[in-house]
Amino acid sequence: MRDDWREREMVIRPNLLEQQARRNGITRVDVAQALETAFQGREVGFYREPGGVGAAMDWEDPVVKRRYRVPTITVHADPRNGLPSQLFSRVRAQIEQIELPPGYSLEWGGEYEDSRDARTALAKPLPMALAIMVFIVVCLFNSVRTTLVIWLTAPLCIIGVTAGLLLSGQLFGFMALLGVLSLGGEQIKNSIVVLDKVNNEIRGGKAPYQAILDGSVSKLRPVLMVAITTVLGMIPLLQDAFFAAMAVTLMFGLLFACVLTMIVVPVLYAIFFMIDEKPATPAGSNYLETP
């Protein structure tokens, strides 16, 4: 561990009485030259030290680092093994319990600060992006209920992500957050594919309940193939310290997303549109929501 102020060192701090010094023809430059002579061997002429001039030994900081114009001591620590995020999680609670002198404050920097700033910058355009995505889904299906089915399923992917991070021991950092955002887009895409097929089956004259079964079964293979190929492609990244968390997030999240797409999405669709196994209306009735 190290900091950027180094150790305190002994210096001589002159205590100059300005009025008496001027009376005797002594300036601060003369005093500085005298001190330089004593410590560095500078050749000078005659020097007269009156009674009003003295020197005292005192401590001062040779280097004063500032951050946002505030004197700041930056302490660095590098882990001997493992990731910095793992070291941070181990020592954070103990360091924050240290009582600081009055006027001092503690802030975390390094990877934690970079990750926090990156998340903050990422969160600013996120609401606008989500609004555009919702608008696109509404335009695709012309149905508010279908849009709700799709978007209520997407947050459930965090279940698979949580299980993957716990099993692998990875932390939820910035890269894992990027993986979650990508995973949400994949889940929405899978739901759109399945529900679009269900709507096409209903338009073709099938009973809504049978359309849900046939549409889901017909899209099972494409959804699984996308998930499996993506998971296989992420395996090499598991050995990378930087991308491991994102790889784990995508792998476990996509596998659980298949369960959501094939089970939860059809069930929610049947609930929202009140589709029974034995519908009261004749087969082929239109269950699509009209504008």
C-alpha positions in Angstrom: 0.0 0.0 0.0 1.2 3.5 -0.7 -0.1 7.1 -0.9 0.9 10.0 -3.0 2.0 12.5 -0.3 5.0 10.5 0.9 6.4 10.8 4.5 6.6 14.1 6.4 10.0 15.5 6.6 11.8 18.0 8.8 12.3 21.6 7.5 13.4 24.9 8.9 10.7 27.5 9.0 12.1 31.0 9.6 10.2 33.2 12.0 11.1 36.6 10.7 10.2 39.8 12.5 9.6 42.1 9.5 10.0 45.5 11.3 13.2 44.6 13.1 14.6 42.9 10.0 14.0 45.9 7.8 15.5 48.1 10.5 18.7 46.1 10.2 18.6 45.8 6.5 17.6 42.1 6.3 15.2 40.8 3.8 13.5 37.4 3.3 15.9 36.8 0.4 18.9 37.2 2.8 17.4 34.7 5.2 16.7 32.2 2.4 20.2 32.5 1.2 21.5 32.0 4.7 19.5 28.8 5.2 20.6 27.6 1.8 24.2 28.2 2.8 23.8 26.2 6.0 22.2 23.2 4.3 23.6 23.2 0.8 27.0 24.9 1.2 26.3 28.1 -0.8 29.1 30.5 -0.7 28.1 33.9 0.6 29.6 37.0 2.0 29.2 38.4 5.5 26.0 37.7 7.4 24.9 39.6 10.5 22.1 37.9 12.6 20.4 40.4 14.8 18.5 39.5 17.9 15.1 39.8 16.2 15.7 37.0 13.7 15.6 33.4 14.6 14.8 30.0 13.0 12.8 27.1 14.3 12.5 23.5 13.1 9.1 22.4 12.0 7.3 19.7 10.1 5.7 20.2 6.7 4.4 18.2 3.8 6.9 18.2 0.9 4.1 17.4 -1.6 0.5 18.5 -1.3 -1.8 16.8 -3.8 -5.2 18.3 -4.5 -8.4 16.9 -6.1 -11.1 19.4 -7.0 -9.0 22.0 -5.2 -9.1 20.1 -1.9 -6.0 18.7 -0.3 -6.3 15.0 -0.9 -4.3 12.0 0.2 -4.7 9.1 -2.2 -4.0 5.7 -0.8 -3.3 2.9 -3.4 -3.7 -0.8 -2.8 -3.2 -3.6 -5.4 -4.4 -7.2 -4.7 -1.8 -9.9 -4.7 -4.3 -12.3 -6.3 -7.9 -12.0 -7.5 -9.8 -9.1 -8.9 -9.8 -5.5 -7.4 -13.5 -5.8 -7.0 -13.1 -8.8 -4.8 -10.5 -7.0 -2.7 -12.8 -4.0 -2.4 -15.7 -6.1 -1.2 -13.5 -7.6 1.6 -12.0 -4.5 3.0 -14.7 -1.9 2.4 -16.6 -2.4 5.6 -13.5 -2.4 7.8 -12.0 0.8 6.2 -15.3 2.7 6.4 -15.4 2.0 10.2 -12.1 3.9 10.7 -12.8 7.1 12.7 -11.5 10.1 10.8 -10.3 13.4 12.4 -12.6 16.4 12.2 -12.6 18.0 8.8 -11.6 14.8 7.0 -13.8 12.7 4.7 -13.3 9.4 2.9 -14.2 8.6 -0.8 -13.6 5.5 -2.8 -11.8 5.8 -6.2 -10.1 3.4 -8.5 -12.2 0.8 -10.2 -15.2 1.5 -8.0 -15.3 5.1 -9.0 -14.8 4.3 -12.7 -17.6 1.7 -12.6 -19.9 4.2 -10.7 -19.2 6.9 -13.3 -19.8 4.5 -16.2 -23.1 3.4 -14.7 -24.2 7.0 -14.2 -23.4 7.9 -17.8 -25.2 4.7 -19.0 -28.3 5.5 -17.0 -28.9 8.9 -18.6 -30.0 7.7 -22.1 -31.6 4.5 -20.8 -35.1 5.9 -20.1 -35.3 7.3 -23.6 -34.1 4.0 -25.1 -36.7 2.0 -23.1 -39.5 4.4 -24.2 -38.5 3.9 -27.9 -38.4 0.1 -27.5 -41.9 0.1 -25.9 -43.2 2.3 -28.7 -41.8 -0.1 -31.3 -43.5 -3.1 -29.6 -46.8 -1.3 -29.4 -46.5 -0.5 -33.1 -45.7 -4.1 -34.0 -48.7 -5.7 -32.3 -51.0 -2.7 -32.1 -51.9 -4.1 -28.6 -51.3 -2.7 -25.2 -51.9 -6.1 -23.5 -49.4 -7.9 -25.7 -46.9 -5.2 -25.0 -47.4 -5.7 -21.2 -46.9 -9.5 -21.6 -43.6 -8.9 -23.3 -42.3 -6.3 -20.9 -43.5 -8.0 -17.7 -41.5 -11.0 -18.7 -38.2 -9.3 -19.4 -37.3 -8.3 -15.8 -37.6 -12.0 -14.7 -34.4 -12.7 -16.5 -32.6 -11.3 -13.4 -33.4 -14.6 -11.7 -31.1 -16.5 -14.1 -28.5 -13.8 -13.8 -28.5 -14.0 -10.0 -28.1 -17.7 -10.0 -25.2 -17.6 -12.4 -23.3 -14.9 -10.5 -23.8 -16.8 -7.2 -22.6 -20.1 -8.7 -19.6 -18.5 -10.4 -18.6 -16.1 -7.6 -18.6 -13.2 -10.0 -19.6 -9.7 -8.8 -22.3 -7.6 -10.4 -20.2 -4.8 -11.9 -20.3 -2.7 -15.0 -19.7 -5.5 -17.4 -22.4 -7.6 -15.7 -24.7 -4.6 -16.1 -24.0 -4.5 -19.9 -24.8 -8.2 -20.0 -28.1 -7.6 -18.3 -29.0 -4.9 -20.8 -28.2 -7.1 -23.7 -30.1 -10.0 -22.1 -33.2 -7.8 -21.8 -33.1 -7.2 -25.5 -32.7 -10.9 -26.3 -35.7 -11.7 -24.1 -37.9 -9.1 -25.7 -36.9 -10.4 -29.2 -37.7 -14.0 -28.3 -41.1 -13.0 -26.9 -41.9 -11.0 -30.0 -41.1 -14.0 -32.2 -43.3 -16.4 -30.2 -46.3 -14.0 -29.9 -46.1 -13.0 -33.5 -46.4 -16.7 -34.4 -49.3 -17.1 -32.0 -51.1 -14.2 -33.6 -50.5 -15.6 -37.1 -52.0 -18.9 -36.0 -55.1 -17.2 -34.6 -55.5 -15.2 -37.9 -55.2 -18.5 -39.7 -58.4 -19.7 -38.0 -57.1 -21.8 -35.1 -58.6 -21.7 -31.7 -56.7 -19.3 -29.5 -55.7 -22.0 -27.0 -54.4 -24.3 -29.7 -52.7 -21.4 -31.4 -50.7 -20.7 -28.2 -49.6 -24.4 -28.1 -48.7 -24.6 -31.7 -47.0 -21.2 -31.9 -44.9 -21.9 -28.9 -43.8 -25.4 -30.0 -43.0 -24.2 -33.5 -40.6 -21.5 -32.1 -39.0 -23.7 -29.5 -36.2 -24.8 -31.8 -35.2 -21.3 -33.0 -35.2 -19.9 -29.5 -33.1 -22.7 -28.1 -30.6 -22.6 -31.0 -30.0 -18.9 -30.5 -29.5 -19.4 -26.7 -27.2 -22.5 -27.2 -25.0 -20.9 -29.8 -24.6 -17.7 -27.7 -23.8 -19.7 -24.6 -21.2 -21.7 -26.5 -19.7 -18.6 -27.8 -19.4 -17.1 -24.3 -17.4 -20.0 -22.9 -13.9 -18.7 -24.0 -14.7 -15.4 -22.1 -15.1 -17.2 -18.8 -11.3 -17.2 -18.5 -11.0 -13.5 -19.0 -11.0 -11.5 -15.8 -12.6 -8.5 -17.6 -15.4 -10.2 -19.5 -16.1 -13.1 -17.2 -19.0 -11.4 -15.4 -20.7 -10.4 -18.6 -20.2 -13.9 -20.0 -21.8 -15.5 -16.9 -24.7 -13.0 -17.1 -25.5 -13.8 -20.7 -25.0 -17.6 -20.4 -27.3 -18.2 -17.4 -29.7 -15.4 -18.3 -30.3 -16.7 -21.8 -30.8 -20.3 -20.5 -33.4 -19.0 -18.1 -34.9 -16.8 -20.7 -35.8 -19.9 -22.8 -37.9 -21.1 -19.9 -39.6 -17.6 -19.7 -40.2 -17.5 -23.4 -41.6 -21.0 -23.7 -43.7 -21.1 -20.5 -44.2 -17.7 -18.8 -44.9 -15.7 -22.0 -47.7 -18.1 -23.3 -49.2 -18.3 -19.8 -49.3 -14.6 -19.4 -50.8 -14.2 -22.9 -53.5 -16.6 -22.0 -54.2 -14.8 -18.7 -54.3 -11.3 -20.2 -56.6 -12.4 -23.1 -58.6 -14.7 -20.9 -58.1 -17.7 -23.2 -59.4 -21.0 -21.8 -58.7 -24.6 -22.9 -62.3 -24.9 -23.9 -63.3 -21.4 -25.1 -66.9 -20.2 -24.9 -66.6 -18.5 -28.3 -66.4 -20.5 -31.5 -63.0 -21.5 -32.8 -61.4 -19.0 -35.0 -62.7 -15.9 -33.1 -60.5 -12.9 -33.2 -58.6 -12.5 -29.9 -56.4 -9.8 -31.2 -56.8 -6.4 -29.5 -58.1 -3.8 -31.8 -56.9 -0.3 -31.7 
